[in-house]
């Protein structure tokens, strides 16, 4: 096929096709008279490129998708990053509106600086923990990072967190366990994660009521986790992998203490979680081993 036919069938312009060719995304044959001859495979790739461009992926992101052996996983990672960018963009528009309304410039500047810091933390979390776990951690901690950094101590803690995330290795998920995260990933959009987080906060805040309302289900779950079926399952292996990664990476020793000191809201949440866990162990002493 010649370029005119490709343009007709993909909706791309000649200049766009030439650009994607220059980036190595397609490699048409060149005839003796200098015309580009595109194959059916080239057509398929360019149709995919046209679709991804309509979804607002840039050329670098498109190249990642095209070269990936796990396109769904790659698209999911790109989507996570874009969700963070969109949320930050909406926040900036809100600050712009407040500036138009005549609010104090220095107050808005402080909030902009905080917004930049929040975005950086979330983006680094997504990169450090790709997929399901990264998205959960990003949304889970993001809600506690809305407090302004007012002291040099808080600034130092923020820098410590960024340094930790910059230098930590990504968790290596064996191929046989990755399918669990792939199946869970579509359900872990922002709304669902925030719903889960709200339910957890409610349970931690009033554990006694939560226990009375859910003790049968919790007891059955504990019994299931004791079973040989669960102990030999991929889910058990995945949870153990995350536990060891947290211990060996410094996540529990460095990251959690830093964010607790940086965010009073998260420290309060974490304290409630510890108290609820203590009460749970009083009800089910062997839960600590599950």
C-alpha positions in Angstrom: 0.0 0.0 0.0 1.1 3.5 -0.7 0.9 6.4 1.8 -2.3 7.8 0.4 -4.1 4.5 1.0 -2.6 4.4 4.5 -3.8 7.9 5.2 -7.3 7.0 4.0 -7.5 3.9 6.2 -6.0 5.3 9.4 -7.0 9.0 9.3 -3.4 10.0 9.8 -1.8 12.7 7.8 1.3 12.1 5.6 3.4 14.2 7.9 2.2 12.2 11.0 3.1 8.9 9.3 6.5 10.3 8.3 7.1 11.4 11.9 6.2 7.9 13.3 8.5 6.4 10.7 11.3 8.6 11.8 10.8 7.4 15.4 11.1 3.8 14.2 7.5 2.9 14.9 7.0 1.6 11.4 9.5 0.7 8.7 7.9 0.6 5.2 9.9 -0.8 2.3 11.3 1.8 -0.1 10.6 1.0 -3.8 13.2 1.7 -6.6 11.4 4.9 -7.5 11.5 6.1 -3.9 7.9 5.4 -2.9 7.2 4.0 0.6 5.4 0.7 0.4 3.5 -0.2 3.6 2.6 -3.8 4.6 -0.6 -5.0 6.3 1.5 -5.2 9.5 2.4 -1.5 9.1 -1.2 -0.7 8.6 -2.2 -2.5 11.8 0.5 -0.7 13.7 -0.5 2.7 12.4 -4.2 2.0 13.2 -3.1 1.3 16.8 -1.0 4.4 16.9 -4.0 6.5 15.6 -6.1 5.0 18.4 -3.6 5.6 21.1 -3.1 9.2 19.9 -6.8 9.8 20.3 -6.4 8.5 23.9 -3.9 11.3 24.3 -0.8 9.1 24.6 2.4 10.8 23.5 4.9 9.2 21.2 7.1 7.9 23.9 4.1 6.3 25.6 3.0 4.8 22.3 6.4 3.3 21.7 6.3 1.7 25.2 2.9 0.1 24.4 4.0 -1.1 20.9 7.2 -2.6 22.2 5.6 -4.2 25.3 5.0 -7.9 25.6 2.2 -7.1 28.1 0.3 -4.3 26.5 -2.6 -4.3 29.0 -0.1 -4.0 31.9 1.8 -1.2 30.2 -1.4 0.7 29.4 -2.5 0.3 33.0 0.8 1.8 34.3 0.4 4.8 31.8 -3.2 5.2 32.9 -2.1 5.4 36.6 0.4 8.2 35.9 -2.2 10.1 33.8 -4.8 9.9 36.6 -2.3 11.5 38.9 -1.5 14.2 36.3 -5.2 14.9 35.7 -5.9 15.3 39.4 -3.0 17.7 39.8 -4.1 19.7 36.8 -7.6 20.1 38.2 -6.1 21.3 41.5 -4.0 23.9 39.7 -7.1 25.1 37.8 -8.8 25.6 41.2 -5.8 27.6 42.4 -5.9 29.7 39.2 -9.6 30.5 39.9 -8.7 31.6 43.4 -6.0 33.8 42.1 -8.5 35.4 39.7 -10.8 36.0 42.6 -8.0 38.0 44.3 -6.9 35.6 47.0 -3.5 36.1 48.6 -0.7 35.3 46.2 1.7 33.9 48.8 -1.0 31.5 50.2 -1.6 30.2 46.7 2.1 29.8 46.1 2.4 27.8 49.3 -0.4 25.5 48.1 1.2 25.2 44.6 4.5 24.1 46.2 2.7 21.6 48.3 0.8 20.3 45.2 4.2 19.8 43.4 5.5 17.8 46.4 2.3 15.7 46.5 2.5 14.9 42.8 6.1 14.0 43.0 5.5 11.6 45.9 2.6 9.9 44.1 4.4 9.6 40.8 7.4 8.1 42.6 5.2 5.6 44.4 3.7 4.4 41.1 7.2 4.0 39.6 8.5 2.2 42.7 5.5 -0.2 42.9 4.1 -0.8 39.4 0.6 -2.2 39.0 -1.9 -3.0 41.7 0.3 -2.4 44.8 1.7 0.9 43.5 -1.8 2.2 42.8 -3.1 1.2 46.2 -0.1 2.8 48.0 -0.4 6.0 45.9 -4.1 6.5 46.7 -3.7 5.3 50.2 -1.1 7.8 51.2 -2.2 10.6 48.8 -5.1 11.5 51.0 -2.8 12.2 54.0 -0.5 14.5 52.0 -2.7 17.5 51.8 -1.2 19.3 54.8 1.2 22.1 54.2 4.9 21.6 54.9 5.5 24.3 57.5 8.8 23.4 59.2 12.3 22.5 58.3 11.8 19.2 60.0 8.9 18.4 57.7 10.9 19.5 54.6 13.7 17.1 55.7 11.3 14.3 56.1 9.8 14.9 52.7 13.3 14.9 51.2 14.1 11.6 53.0 11.0 10.0 51.6 11.8 11.1 48.1 15.4 9.9 48.4 14.1 6.5 49.7 11.7 6.1 46.8 14.3 7.3 44.3 16.8 4.7 45.4 14.7 1.7 46.2 14.5 -1.2 43.8 11.1 -2.2 42.3 9.5 -5.3 43.7 10.2 -8.3 41.5 6.9 -10.2 40.9 7.4 -13.7 39.5 5.4 -14.4 36.4 3.2 -17.0 38.0 2.0 -14.4 40.6 1.6 -11.5 38.3 -1.7 -12.8 37.0 -3.2 -12.2 40.5 -2.4 -8.5 40.2 -3.5 -8.4 36.6 -6.9 -9.7 37.6 -7.3 -7.3 40.5 -5.9 -4.3 38.6 -9.0 -3.3 36.6 -11.0 -3.0 39.9 -8.4 -0.8 41.5 -9.6 2.6 40.1 -9.5 5.6 42.3 -13.1 5.4 43.4 -12.8 1.8 44.5 -9.5 2.3 46.3 -10.9 5.4 48.1 -14.0 3.3 49.1 -11.8 0.6 50.5 -9.7 3.1 52.4 -12.8 4.7 53.9 -14.1 1.3 55.0 -10.7 0.6 56.6 -10.7 4.0 58.5 -14.2 3.2 59.8 -13.1 -0.2 61.0 -10.0 1.2 62.7 -11.9 4.1 64.3 -14.6 1.9 66.0 -13.2 -1.6 66.0 -15.6 -2.9 68.7 -18.7 -2.1 66.5 -16.9 -3.4 63.4 -16.1 -6.7 65.2 -19.7 -7.2 66.4 -21.1 -6.6 62.9 -18.5 -8.8 61.1 -17.1 -11.3 63.6 -18.5 -14.3 61.8 -17.0 -13.3 58.5 -13.7 -12.4 60.1 -13.5 -15.8 61.9 -14.3 -17.7 58.8 -11.6 -15.7 56.9 -9.1 -16.5 59.7 -10.0 -20.2 59.4 -9.5 -20.1 55.7 -6.1 -18.6 56.0 -5.1 -21.4 58.4 -6.0 -24.0 55.7 -3.5 -25.9 53.7 -5.4 -24.7 50.6 -4.6 -21.1 51.3 -1.1 -21.7 52.6 -0.2 -23.3 49.2 -2.0 -20.7 47.1 -0.4 -18.0 44.9 -2.2 -15.4 47.0 -0.3 -16.5 50.1 3.0 -16.5 48.2 2.2 -13.0 47.0 1.4 -11.7 50.4 4.6 -13.2 51.8 6.6 -11.6 48.9 5.2 -8.2 49.8 5.9 -8.7 53.5 9.5 -9.7 52.9 9.9 -6.8 50.4 8.7 -4.3 53.0 11.1 -5.6 55.6 14.1 -5.8 53.3 13.6 -2.6 51.4 13.4 -0.3 54.4 9.7 0.5 53.7 8.7 -0.2 57.3 11.9 1.2 58.9 12.3 4.4 56.8 9.3 5.3 54.7 6.5 4.6 57.3 8.2 6.5 60.2 8.9 9.4 57.9 5.4 9.8 56.6 4.0 9.4 60.1 6.1 12.4 61.3 5.4 14.3 58.1 1.6 13.9 58.2 -0.2 14.1 61.5 -3.4 12.8 59.8 -1.6 9.6 58.7 0.0 9.2 62.1 -3.5 9.3 63.7 -4.7 6.8 61.2 -1.7 4.5 61.8 -2.1 4.7 65.6 -5.8 3.7 65.2 -4.7 0.8 63.0 -2.3 -0.4 65.6 -4.9 -0.3 68.3 -7.4 -2.1 66.1 -4.8 -4.8 65.3 -4.2 -5.3 69.0 -7.9 -5.8 69.7 -8.1 -8.2 66.8 -5.2 -10.3 68.2 -7.0 -10.4 71.5 -10.0 -11.9 69.7 -8.0 -14.1 67.4 -4.5 -14.6 68.9 -3.1 -16.6 65.9 -4.0 -13.9 63.4 -0.5 -12.5 63.8 0.8 -15.6 62.1 -1.6 -15.5 59.3 
